[in-house]
Amino acid sequence: MKLLKLSLLLVIAISFTNCFEDRDDNAISASEINDFVWKGMNAVYLYKEDIPDLANDRFSSNEDYTNYLNGFSQPEDLFESLIYQRETIDRFSVIIPNYIEFEQLLAGISKSNGLEFNFYLEPGSDTEVFGIIRLVLNNSVASNLGLQRGQVFNAVNGTQLNVDNLSNLLNQDSYTLNFATYNDNGTVMVEDDTIDASTDSIELTKQTYTENPVHQTDIIDVDGENVGYLVYNGFNANFNTQLNAAFAEFQANNVQHLVLDLRYNPGGSVNTASLLGSMITGQFTGDVYSKLVYNSDLQDLNTDFNFVTDFDGNSINSLNLNKIYVLTTNRSASASELVINSLSAYINVVQIGDFTTGKTQASITIYDSPNLSSNNINPNHTYAMQPLVANSINVNDQEVPSIGLTPDISLIESPQDFGVLGDLNEPLLAAAIADIQGIGRFNPNASSEFKPLKTTINIKSYEEEMYIENDLFFNRLELE
């Protein structure tokens, strides 16, 4: 498949006043980077047809192109000018100043103390904030210190948390958490609840950490039937064998029901999401699981992902289920949503929790190289881009709505009842078990009045990307 020929693919020498540092700390002009930004977006962007400045005939001459690029002093400014409806449609395309760090993040490597948090306004306050540890990563600084999900804190380094200082205090590499207790004062009303400071504290320092997204597996006996419980925190292709091993455990224990906990899973590899679908089922081999649809210039790249029986020489451990339970929050995004959307066309998927993020688009990392791949990258800078390039749809051509996927059983995590993951009384899991038992909908005692504050503290850079592996894309993409 050939892209439309671009008459401007010759390197154009443009002199800008703004300069950037390359990998050898030599100052370079912005011209090379801006040239890469426009050409890359013109070649692959999903919403190219909606951006007049990306039209193939946008420029009448090299001089016209040069003058256009000269209007942007920063690559980020040019990139943002090419995004289609940033607030509502394309919320996820990003430009990457340092692709080396980015590649480490995709591999699951980051600087972390092993904690993830939810934050809430204190009852009766519009400014003061308290936090709850929502997740303690395995074999991390925090797990080695014995910290637990559900612990409450209201200060860092002795400073009370508020909406203005929250990010600065928690984004430090080292800090001290000052713990507190949630006190409902013996009533069901939230208005008289208080966050009471304690004298307990702990000092934490972030370290380089590699996360295995297969966070937890359990076998739960429910009325004589085995229920598999899997906490899966990211579709990381480097851990496909560990994911398959979890299903081997479920297979060996004759699991009859599956609860897939994706509440903190922001997405990742499209291919890994398709493998997970085959592990859950097994009876649809060869059928279309999900599809990727590109812009009108790249229709030859449209891809079907089928249910399969193996990957990389490994046989897939399949459960042949006709019904599963998926636990979600508003942090469940992209590839997590792909799994729900794709499986629901074949089996009964019971979604429990909150609306998901609402991301149906997939992206690819493109580099400043002759064919935009990671081969022969321009050594003069470390910029790359992660633009949306395709829509993910299921076999019935249905995409994930921008408002997210609607839960069948609506249940929002509450600071009054932040249960232990895998515990039979943890509200989201308890709701799944109640449905398995057929005893009606689970009604937690906790109030649904609490909504976590939106922050960037738990968000690793670019973590909401649903990405396409390079070999699935660039082996079929040709530029002239």
C-alpha positions as CSV (number, residue, x, y, z in Angstrom):
1,M,0.0,0.0,0.0
2,K,1.4,3.4,-1.0
3,L,0.6,6.7,0.7
4,L,0.0,9.7,-1.4
5,K,3.3,11.1,-2.5
6,L,4.4,14.1,-0.5
7,S,6.2,16.6,-2.6
8,L,7.8,18.1,0.5
9,L,9.6,15.1,1.9
10,L,12.9,16.6,1.1
11,V,14.5,18.2,4.2
12,I,13.9,21.9,4.1
13,A,16.4,24.1,5.7
14,I,14.5,26.6,7.9
15,S,16.2,28.9,10.4
16,F,14.4,29.4,13.7
17,T,15.5,31.3,16.7
18,N,14.3,28.7,19.2
19,C,16.7,25.8,19.7
20,F,16.6,22.5,21.4
21,E,19.2,20.1,22.8
22,D,19.9,16.9,21.0
23,R,21.2,13.6,22.5
24,D,24.7,14.9,22.5
25,D,23.7,18.2,24.1
26,N,24.3,20.2,20.9
27,A,21.8,22.9,20.2
28,I,19.7,22.4,17.1
29,S,17.0,24.6,15.5
30,A,13.3,23.7,15.8
31,S,13.1,23.3,12.0
32,E,13.8,19.6,11.9
33,I,11.4,18.8,14.7
34,N,8.5,20.9,13.2
35,D,9.1,19.4,9.8
36,F,8.8,15.9,11.4
37,V,5.6,16.9,13.3
38,W,3.8,18.1,10.2
39,K,4.9,15.2,7.9
40,G,4.2,12.6,10.5
41,M,0.7,13.9,11.3
42,N,0.0,14.3,7.6
43,A,1.0,10.7,7.0
44,V,-1.0,8.8,9.7
45,Y,-3.3,11.0,11.8
46,L,-6.8,9.5,12.2
47,Y,-8.6,12.8,11.9
48,K,-6.5,14.2,9.0
49,E,-9.5,14.9,6.9
50,D,-10.9,17.2,9.6
51,I,-7.7,19.3,9.8
52,P,-7.4,21.7,6.7
53,D,-3.7,22.3,7.5
54,L,-3.0,18.6,7.0
55,A,-4.4,18.4,3.5
56,N,-2.0,17.0,0.9
57,D,-2.4,20.1,-1.2
58,R,-2.2,22.5,1.7
59,F,1.0,24.2,0.4
60,S,1.7,25.6,-3.0
61,S,5.5,25.7,-2.7
62,N,8.4,25.0,-0.4
63,E,8.4,28.7,0.6
64,D,4.7,28.5,1.6
65,Y,5.5,25.4,3.7
66,T,8.5,27.2,5.3
67,N,6.5,30.2,6.2
68,Y,3.8,28.0,7.7
69,L,6.3,26.2,9.9
70,N,7.9,29.5,10.9
71,G,4.7,30.5,12.6
72,F,5.3,28.0,15.4
73,S,8.2,28.6,17.7
74,Q,7.7,25.3,19.6
75,P,7.0,21.8,18.2
76,E,4.3,21.4,20.9
77,D,2.4,24.5,19.5
78,L,2.4,23.1,16.0
79,F,1.3,19.7,17.2
80,E,-1.6,21.1,19.2
81,S,-2.7,23.2,16.2
82,L,-3.2,19.9,14.3
83,I,-5.3,18.1,16.9
84,Y,-9.0,17.6,16.2
85,Q,-11.3,18.9,18.9
86,R,-8.9,18.4,21.8
87,E,-11.5,18.6,24.6
88,T,-14.1,16.2,23.2
89,I,-12.8,14.0,20.3
90,D,-9.0,13.6,20.4
91,R,-8.1,13.8,24.1
92,F,-5.2,11.4,23.8
93,S,-2.7,12.2,21.0
94,V,0.6,13.4,22.5
95,I,3.9,14.7,21.4
96,I,6.9,13.1,23.2
97,P,10.0,15.2,23.9
98,N,12.0,12.2,25.0
99,Y,11.1,8.9,23.3
100,I,13.8,7.0,25.3
101,E,11.9,7.6,28.6
102,F,8.6,6.9,26.8
103,E,9.7,3.5,25.6
104,Q,10.7,2.6,29.1
105,L,7.2,3.6,30.3
106,L,5.6,1.3,27.7
107,A,7.8,-1.5,28.9
108,G,6.4,-1.0,32.5
109,I,9.5,0.8,33.8
110,S,9.0,4.0,35.8
111,K,10.1,5.8,38.9
112,S,7.7,4.8,41.6
113,N,7.3,4.1,45.3
114,G,4.6,1.6,44.5
115,L,1.6,3.6,45.6
116,E,-1.5,4.7,43.7
117,F,-4.1,7.0,45.4
118,N,-7.6,8.3,45.3
119,F,-8.2,11.8,46.5
120,Y,-11.4,13.3,47.9
121,L,-12.6,16.6,49.4
122,E,-13.0,16.5,53.1
123,P,-16.7,16.5,54.1
124,G,-17.9,20.1,54.3
125,S,-14.8,21.6,52.7
126,D,-14.3,22.9,49.2
127,T,-10.5,23.0,49.5
128,E,-9.1,20.6,52.0
129,V,-8.3,17.1,50.6
130,F,-7.6,13.6,52.0
131,G,-6.2,10.6,50.2
132,I,-6.6,6.9,50.3
133,I,-4.1,4.3,49.2
134,R,-6.0,2.5,46.4
135,L,-3.2,0.2,45.3
136,V,0.1,-1.1,46.6
137,L,2.2,-2.5,43.8
138,N,3.9,-5.9,44.4
139,N,7.6,-6.0,45.3
140,S,7.8,-2.2,45.6
141,V,9.1,0.3,48.2
142,A,5.6,0.6,49.6
143,S,4.9,-3.1,49.8
144,N,8.2,-3.8,51.5
145,L,7.2,-1.2,54.1
146,G,3.9,-3.0,54.7
147,L,1.6,-0.3,53.5
148,Q,-2.0,-1.4,52.7
149,R,-4.8,-0.5,50.4
150,G,-7.4,1.6,52.2
151,Q,-5.0,3.6,54.5
152,V,-6.0,7.2,54.8
153,F,-3.7,10.3,54.9
154,N,-4.4,14.0,55.0
155,A,-1.0,15.6,55.0
156,V,2.4,15.2,53.3
157,N,5.6,16.3,55.1
158,G,3.3,17.7,57.8
159,T,1.4,20.0,55.4
160,Q,-2.3,19.6,55.1
161,L,-3.4,18.5,51.6
162,N,-5.5,20.9,49.7
163,V,-6.6,21.3,46.0
164,D,-3.7,23.8,45.4
165,N,-0.8,21.9,46.9
166,L,-1.8,18.3,46.2
167,S,0.3,17.9,43.0
168,N,3.4,19.6,44.3
169,L,3.5,17.5,47.5
170,L,2.9,14.1,46.0
171,N,5.0,14.5,42.8
172,Q,8.2,14.7,44.8
173,D,10.7,11.8,44.6
174,S,10.8,11.6,48.4
175,Y,8.1,12.6,50.9
176,T,6.5,11.6,54.2
177,L,2.9,10.5,54.4
178,N,1.0,11.6,57.5
179,F,-1.8,9.2,58.2
180,A,-5.3,9.8,59.4
181,T,-8.6,7.9,60.0
182,Y,-12.0,8.3,58.4
183,N,-14.5,8.9,61.2
184,D,-18.2,8.6,60.3
185,N,-19.1,9.6,63.9
186,G,-21.7,6.8,64.1
187,T,-24.1,8.1,61.5
188,V,-25.0,7.3,57.9
189,M,-24.7,11.0,56.9
190,V,-21.6,12.2,55.2
191,E,-21.9,15.8,56.4
192,D,-20.8,15.1,59.9
193,D,-17.9,12.8,58.9
194,T,-14.4,13.9,59.8
195,I,-10.8,13.1,58.8
196,D,-8.9,12.8,62.0
197,A,-5.1,13.2,61.9
198,S,-3.0,10.6,63.7
199,T,0.6,10.6,64.8
200,D,1.6,7.8,62.3
201,S,3.7,8.6,59.3
202,I,6.1,6.9,56.9
203,E,8.8,8.2,54.6
204,L,8.8,7.1,51.0
205,T,11.4,7.4,48.2
206,K,10.7,6.5,44.6
207,Q,13.0,4.0,42.8
208,T,13.2,2.7,39.3
209,Y,10.5,0.0,39.2
210,T,9.2,-2.5,36.7
211,E,5.5,-3.4,37.2
212,N,4.1,-6.9,36.4
213,P,0.6,-5.9,35.4
214,V,-0.7,-9.3,36.5
215,H,-1.2,-8.0,40.0
216,Q,-3.2,-10.7,41.8
217,T,-4.9,-14.0,41.1
218,D,-7.2,-15.9,43.4
219,I,-9.4,-18.9,43.3
220,I,-12.6,-18.4,45.3
221,D,-15.0,-21.1,46.2
222,V,-18.6,-19.9,45.8
223,D,-21.2,-22.5,46.7
224,G,-19.0,-25.3,45.5
225,E,-18.0,-23.6,42.2
226,N,-14.6,-22.1,41.5
227,V,-14.4,-18.4,40.7
228,G,-11.2,-17.0,39.2
229,Y,-10.3,-13.5,40.3
230,L,-7.7,-11.5,38.3
231,V,-6.4,-8.0,39.0
232,Y,-4.9,-6.9,35.8
233,N,-3.4,-3.4,35.7
234,G,-2.0,-2.9,32.2
235,F,-1.9,-4.5,28.8
236,N,1.9,-4.8,28.6
237,A,3.1,-7.1,25.8
238,N,6.3,-7.8,27.8
239,F,4.2,-9.8,30.3
240,N,2.0,-11.8,27.9
241,T,3.4,-15.1,29.2
242,Q,2.6,-14.1,32.8
243,L,-0.9,-13.3,31.8
244,N,-1.2,-16.7,30.1
245,A,0.2,-18.4,33.2
246,A,-2.6,-16.8,35.3
247,F,-5.1,-18.5,33.0
248,A,-3.2,-21.8,33.3
249,E,-3.8,-21.5,37.0
250,F,-7.5,-20.9,36.4
251,Q,-7.6,-23.9,34.0
252,A,-5.9,-26.2,36.5
253,N,-8.5,-25.2,39.1
254,N,-11.5,-25.8,36.8
255,V,-12.6,-22.2,37.1
256,Q,-16.3,-21.9,36.1
257,H,-16.7,-18.1,36.6
258,L,-14.2,-15.3,36.1
259,V,-14.0,-11.8,37.7
260,L,-11.7,-9.6,35.7
261,D,-10.6,-6.6,37.7
262,L,-9.7,-3.8,35.4
263,R,-10.6,-0.9,37.8
264,Y,-7.1,0.6,37.6
265,N,-6.1,-0.6,34.1
266,P,-5.5,2.4,31.7
267,G,-4.9,0.2,28.6
268,G,-1.9,-0.6,26.5
269,S,-1.3,-3.1,23.7
270,V,-4.1,-3.9,21.2
271,N,-2.6,-7.3,20.5
272,T,-2.4,-8.2,24.2
273,A,-6.1,-7.2,24.5
274,S,-6.9,-9.6,21.7
275,L,-4.9,-12.4,23.4
276,L,-6.8,-11.9,26.6
277,G,-10.1,-12.3,24.7
278,S,-8.8,-15.7,23.5
279,M,-7.8,-16.7,27.0
280,I,-11.3,-15.9,28.4
281,T,-13.1,-17.8,25.6
282,G,-11.5,-20.4,23.3
283,Q,-14.7,-21.4,21.4
284,F,-14.5,-18.7,18.7
285,T,-11.1,-19.4,17.2
286,G,-10.7,-17.8,13.8
287,D,-13.6,-15.4,14.3
288,V,-13.1,-11.6,14.3
289,Y,-12.5,-10.4,17.8
290,S,-11.9,-6.7,17.1
291,K,-10.9,-4.4,14.2
292,L,-8.8,-1.3,13.6
293,V,-10.0,1.2,11.0
294,Y,-7.6,3.9,9.8
295,N,-8.2,7.2,7.9
296,S,-9.3,7.3,4.3
297,D,-5.6,7.4,3.0
298,L,-4.7,4.3,5.0
299,Q,-7.6,1.9,4.4
300,D,-5.2,-0.8,3.2
301,L,-3.9,-0.9,6.8
302,N,-7.3,-1.8,8.3
303,T,-6.8,-4.8,10.5
304,D,-8.9,-7.6,11.9
305,F,-7.7,-9.3,15.2
306,N,-9.1,-12.8,15.4
307,F,-9.5,-15.2,18.3
308,V,-6.4,-17.3,18.3
309,T,-5.0,-20.5,20.0
310,D,-1.3,-19.4,20.4
311,F,1.2,-16.6,20.4
312,D,5.0,-16.5,20.1
313,G,5.1,-20.3,20.2
314,N,2.9,-20.5,23.3
315,S,-0.4,-22.3,23.4
316,I,-3.1,-20.1,24.9
317,N,-4.8,-21.3,28.1
318,S,-8.5,-20.8,27.3
319,L,-11.4,-21.0,29.7
320,N,-14.2,-21.4,27.1
321,L,-16.5,-19.1,29.2
322,N,-19.8,-17.8,28.0
323,K,-20.1,-15.1,30.8
324,I,-17.6,-13.0,32.7
325,Y,-17.7,-10.2,35.2
326,V,-15.5,-7.1,34.6
327,L,-14.9,-4.5,37.4
328,T,-14.3,-0.9,36.2
329,T,-13.8,2.6,37.4
330,N,-13.4,5.8,35.4
331,R,-9.7,4.9,35.2
332,S,-10.5,1.8,33.1
333,A,-9.5,2.9,29.6
334,S,-8.6,2.0,26.0
335,A,-7.5,-1.6,25.8
336,S,-9.7,-2.4,28.9
337,E,-12.7,-1.0,27.0
338,L,-11.7,-2.9,23.9
339,V,-11.9,-6.2,25.8
340,I,-15.4,-5.3,27.1
341,N,-16.6,-4.0,23.8
342,S,-15.2,-6.9,21.8
343,L,-16.2,-9.8,24.1
344,S,-19.8,-8.4,24.5
345,A,-20.5,-9.2,20.9
346,Y,-19.9,-12.9,21.7
347,I,-20.6,-13.6,25.4
348,N,-22.4,-12.1,28.4
349,V,-20.2,-9.4,29.9
350,V,-21.4,-8.1,33.2
351,Q,-19.7,-4.7,33.9
352,I,-19.7,-3.7,37.6
353,G,-18.5,-0.3,38.9
354,D,-18.3,3.1,37.3
355,F,-18.4,4.3,33.7
356,T,-15.1,3.7,31.9
357,T,-12.9,6.5,30.4
358,G,-14.4,6.5,26.9
359,K,-11.4,5.9,24.5
360,T,-12.0,3.9,21.4
361,Q,-9.0,5.1,19.4
362,A,-5.6,3.4,19.0
363,S,-2.2,5.1,18.6
364,I,1.2,4.3,17.3
365,T,4.6,5.8,18.2
366,I,6.1,7.5,15.2
367,Y,9.7,8.7,15.0
368,D,11.7,11.1,12.9
369,S,12.9,8.5,10.4
370,P,12.5,7.8,6.7
371,N,9.4,5.6,7.3
372,L,8.4,7.0,10.7
373,S,9.5,3.8,12.4
374,S,12.2,3.3,15.1
375,N,14.8,2.4,12.4
376,N,17.3,5.0,11.3
377,I,16.0,7.7,13.7
378,N,17.2,11.2,13.2
379,P,20.0,11.5,15.8
380,N,19.6,15.3,16.2
381,H,16.7,15.2,18.7
382,T,14.6,12.8,20.8
383,Y,11.1,14.0,19.8
384,A,8.5,11.4,18.8
385,M,4.7,11.5,18.6
386,Q,1.9,9.2,19.7
387,P,-1.0,10.3,17.6
388,L,-4.3,8.5,17.3
389,V,-4.3,6.6,14.0
390,A,-7.2,4.1,14.1
391,N,-10.6,3.5,15.6
392,S,-11.1,0.2,17.5
393,I,-14.4,-1.4,16.8
394,N,-15.9,-4.8,17.6
395,V,-17.1,-7.4,15.1
396,N,-20.5,-5.6,14.8
397,D,-18.6,-2.3,14.0
398,Q,-19.5,-0.8,17.4
399,E,-17.0,1.5,19.0
400,V,-16.6,2.6,22.6
401,P,-18.7,5.8,23.2
402,S,-16.8,8.9,24.3
403,I,-18.8,8.9,27.6
404,G,-17.4,5.5,28.4
405,L,-19.0,2.1,28.8
406,T,-22.1,2.0,31.1
407,P,-21.9,-0.5,34.0
408,D,-24.6,-3.1,34.3
409,I,-24.3,-2.8,38.1
410,S,-23.4,0.8,39.1
411,L,-21.1,0.9,42.1
412,I,-18.5,3.6,42.9
413,E,-15.6,3.0,45.3
414,S,-16.1,4.9,48.5
415,P,-13.6,6.0,51.2
416,Q,-16.0,4.6,53.8
417,D,-15.6,1.1,52.5
418,F,-12.3,0.6,50.6
419,G,-12.1,-3.1,50.9
420,V,-9.1,-5.4,50.4
421,L,-8.8,-6.6,46.8
422,G,-9.9,-10.2,46.6
423,D,-11.8,-10.1,49.9
424,L,-15.3,-11.5,49.6
425,N,-16.7,-8.3,51.2
426,E,-14.9,-5.9,48.9
427,P,-17.9,-4.1,47.4
428,L,-17.2,-4.6,43.6
429,L,-16.1,-8.2,44.0
430,A,-19.0,-8.8,46.4
431,A,-21.4,-7.6,43.7
432,A,-20.1,-10.1,41.2
433,I,-20.3,-12.9,43.7
434,A,-23.9,-12.0,44.6
435,D,-24.8,-12.1,40.9
436,I,-23.1,-15.5,40.5
437,Q,-25.1,-16.8,43.5
438,G,-28.3,-15.4,42.0
439,I,-29.2,-13.7,45.2
440,G,-29.9,-10.3,43.7
441,R,-27.9,-7.1,43.4
442,F,-25.4,-6.3,46.1
443,N,-26.2,-3.1,48.0
444,P,-23.2,-1.7,49.8
445,N,-23.5,0.3,53.0
446,A,-21.1,2.9,51.7
447,S,-22.4,6.2,50.4
448,S,-22.1,7.0,46.6
449,E,-21.8,10.7,47.4
450,F,-18.0,10.6,47.1
451,K,-16.4,11.1,43.7
452,P,-12.6,11.0,43.5
453,L,-10.9,14.2,42.5
454,K,-9.3,14.2,39.0
455,T,-5.5,14.6,39.4
456,T,-2.4,13.7,37.4
457,I,-0.7,12.2,40.4
458,N,-1.4,8.6,39.6
459,I,-1.1,9.0,35.9
460,K,2.1,7.8,34.4
461,S,3.0,9.8,31.3
462,Y,1.0,8.6,28.3
463,E,-0.5,5.7,30.3
464,E,-3.9,5.9,28.6
465,E,-2.5,5.0,25.2
466,M,-4.0,2.0,23.4
467,Y,-1.1,1.3,21.2
468,I,-0.4,-0.8,18.1
469,E,2.9,-2.7,18.1
470,N,5.3,-1.3,15.6
471,D,5.7,-4.5,13.5
472,L,1.9,-4.7,13.0
473,F,1.9,-1.2,11.5
474,F,5.2,-0.2,9.9
475,N,5.7,-3.5,8.1
476,R,2.6,-2.5,6.0
477,L,3.2,1.2,5.8
478,E,5.2,2.5,2.9
479,L,6.2,6.1,2.3
480,E,7.4,7.5,-1.0
